[in-house]
Amino acid sequence: MKTKLTPERLKKFQRILHGLREKTVQEIESHLGAEMTSSILKQMEIARDEGDWANTETTEAMNLKILENQYRAYKETADAFRRLEAGTYGICESCNGEVPVKRLEAAPLTRYCVPCLEKKEALAFAEKGMVKTSTL
């Protein structure tokens, strides 16, 4: 199913996605730059005790998680661009219905309409043996 978004709206979302991509790339570059600096400083330290090493390992694990999340955001933006180019941006990947423009404006990377997203989240919670207490 092809999107029913007007060409003007498609251009608007293209600008939004470009902005998201640029912001994500800047965050990744900034984070990597900070990591490089702290890595160099770590190498310059001579005496370290076990607490220092544990702290360093914890910090590195957190930094890796941050980079993973930033990379995931970059991939989501790239996927949204592919959907835009394929004419499927704004089409729910579950029911093939239209995702409302207001939802796309609020969450430009979304793949699902609200009812399908709620079903998907409820299923994920059920699989984990949890009960979902709130909705979008």
MOFENQUI-V404569 format. One record per pair of residues at least 6 apart in sequence whose ideal C-beta (glycine too) atoms are under 6 Angstrom apart, sorted by the first residue. I is the first residue (numbers start at 0). GAP is how many residues later the second one is. D is the distance in Angstrom with one decimal. If there is no record, write none. Layout:
BEGIN
i=I gap=GAP d=D
i=I gap=GAP d=D
END
This chain:
BEGIN
i=0 gap=90 d=5.3
i=0 gap=95 d=4.7
i=1 gap=85 d=4.4
i=2 gap=84 d=5.6
i=2 gap=86 d=5.6
i=2 gap=87 d=4.5
i=2 gap=88 d=5.7
i=4 gap=85 d=5.1
i=15 gap=92 d=4.9
i=16 gap=60 d=5.8
i=16 gap=63 d=5.4
i=16 gap=64 d=5.8
i=19 gap=57 d=5.1
i=20 gap=56 d=4.6
i=23 gap=49 d=4.9
i=23 gap=50 d=4.8
i=26 gap=43 d=5.4
i=27 gap=42 d=4.8
i=34 gap=28 d=5.9
i=75 gap=33 d=4.6
i=79 gap=29 d=5.1
i=82 gap=6 d=4.2
i=89 gap=9 d=5.0
i=89 gap=14 d=5.7
i=91 gap=7 d=5.5
i=91 gap=20 d=5.2
i=91 gap=21 d=4.3
i=91 gap=24 d=5.3
i=92 gap=18 d=4.6
i=93 gap=18 d=5.6
i=93 gap=22 d=3.9
i=94 gap=21 d=5.4
i=96 gap=16 d=5.6
i=98 gap=14 d=5.0
i=113 gap=22 d=5.9
i=117 gap=17 d=6.0
i=121 gap=10 d=5.6
i=124 gap=7 d=4.5
END
